[in-house]
């Protein structure tokens, strides 16, 4: 499978203050989709900010996930399955997702973005 791009997604409590914080330390806002998602960049890194689920105050909730794009979403899905990796799929405003975890439980995903 081919990875075209990647980013680290951080679940945040409040989008405006988080965007302001990252801008204050040198990130530039690349794109924003209302309060659903924001992309920020700095040399050598791209991060995404996503609102956390405020109804779930579980201390064990993962706050970081790593996302990838690929040239062939369906082939990537098939390859993950062939590797024996358990996946789940979801569709939301931003696109289609294939979610899975690394051996330590770190959330990873491939996205087929709508943009």
BELWONOR-V937545 format. One record per residue. N is the residue number from 1. RES is the residue in one small letter. PHI is phi in radians with two decimals (NA if undefined). PSI is psi in whole degrees, -180 to 180 (* if undefined). D_CENTER is the distance of its C-alpha to the mean C-alpha in Angstrom with 1 decimal. Layout:
# BELWONOR-V937545
((N:RES:PHI:PSI:D_CENTER) (N:RES:PHI:PSI:D_CENTER))
This chain:
# BELWONOR-V937545
((1:x:NA:149:18.2) (2:x:-1.93:128:17.2) (3:x:-1.70:123:14.0) (4:x:-1.58:-36:14.2) (5:x:-2.71:162:11.4) (6:x:-2.62:161:8.5) (7:x:-2.73:159:6.5) (8:x:-1.74:125:6.0) (9:x:-1.76:131:4.2) (10:x:-2.00:124:7.5) (11:x:-1.36:128:9.0) (12:x:-2.14:154:12.2) (13:x:-1.40:-36:15.6) (14:x:-2.47:114:16.7) (15:x:-1.05:-50:14.9) (16:x:-1.03:-49:18.1) (17:x:-1.19:-33:19.0) (18:x:-1.21:-43:15.7) (19:x:-1.06:-46:15.7) (20:x:-1.04:-42:19.3) (21:x:-1.05:-52:18.9) (22:x:-1.13:-34:16.5) (23:x:-1.15:-37:18.9) (24:x:-1.17:-23:21.8) (25:x:-1.75:11:20.8) (26:x:1.99:0:20.5) (27:x:-1.40:154:17.1) (28:x:-2.00:135:17.6) (29:x:-1.21:120:15.8) (30:x:-1.56:-47:14.8) (31:x:-2.82:152:13.9) (32:x:-2.49:140:13.6) (33:x:-2.05:81:13.6) (34:x:0.86:-130:16.0) (35:x:-1.77:18:14.5) (36:x:-1.54:-36:11.6) (37:x:-2.98:148:9.2) (38:x:-2.45:140:10.3) (39:x:-1.91:132:9.8) (40:x:-2.24:146:12.2) (41:x:-2.26:151:13.9) (42:x:-2.56:163:16.6) (43:x:-0.91:121:18.6) (44:x:1.48:2:16.8) (45:x:-2.66:146:13.3) (46:x:-2.24:131:10.4) (47:x:-2.12:155:8.2) (48:x:-2.07:141:6.3) (49:x:-1.94:130:8.1) (50:x:-2.31:134:7.9) (51:x:-1.11:136:11.2) (52:x:-1.32:162:12.0) (53:x:-1.40:99:14.4) (54:x:-1.16:-17:17.6) (55:x:-1.37:-11:19.7) (56:x:-2.02:100:18.5) (57:x:-1.71:32:19.7) (58:x:-1.18:125:19.5) (59:x:-1.10:-26:19.7) (60:x:-1.51:0:18.0) (61:x:-1.09:130:14.8) (62:x:-1.20:135:11.9) (63:x:-1.83:-8:10.6) (64:x:-2.28:139:8.1) (65:x:-2.38:160:5.6) (66:x:-2.05:126:5.4) (67:x:-1.99:152:4.3) (68:x:-2.36:153:7.7) (69:x:-1.96:159:10.0) (70:x:-2.47:160:13.5) (71:x:-1.34:-24:16.9) (72:x:-2.43:96:17.8) (73:x:-1.04:-47:15.4) (74:x:-1.16:-42:18.3) (75:x:-1.11:-41:19.7) (76:x:-1.07:-45:16.5) (77:x:-1.00:-48:16.5) (78:x:-1.09:-40:20.2) (79:x:-1.16:-40:19.9) (80:x:-1.07:-43:17.6) (81:x:-1.11:-44:20.1) (82:x:-1.08:-29:23.0) (83:x:-1.38:-3:21.7) (84:x:1.40:17:22.0) (85:x:-1.49:127:18.3) (86:x:-1.29:129:17.8) (87:x:-2.14:161:15.1) (88:x:-2.36:153:14.4) (89:x:-2.07:150:13.5) (90:x:-2.61:156:12.6) (91:x:-2.22:132:13.2) (92:x:-2.53:-174:12.4) (93:x:-0.95:-36:13.3) (94:x:-1.39:-18:10.5) (95:x:2.61:-163:11.3) (96:x:-1.77:143:11.6) (97:x:-2.23:144:9.3) (98:x:-2.01:112:10.7) (99:x:-1.76:141:9.7) (100:x:-2.78:172:11.7) (101:x:-2.17:152:12.5) (102:x:-1.38:176:14.3) (103:x:-1.04:-21:18.0) (104:x:-1.68:4:17.4) (105:x:1.60:4:14.9) (106:x:-1.16:126:11.7) (107:x:-1.20:131:8.9) (108:x:-2.23:156:7.6) (109:x:-2.73:151:6.6) (110:x:-1.85:140:8.2) (111:x:-2.14:140:8.0) (112:x:-1.87:91:11.4) (113:x:-1.21:152:10.9) (114:x:-1.45:-13:14.0) (115:x:-1.52:*:14.6))
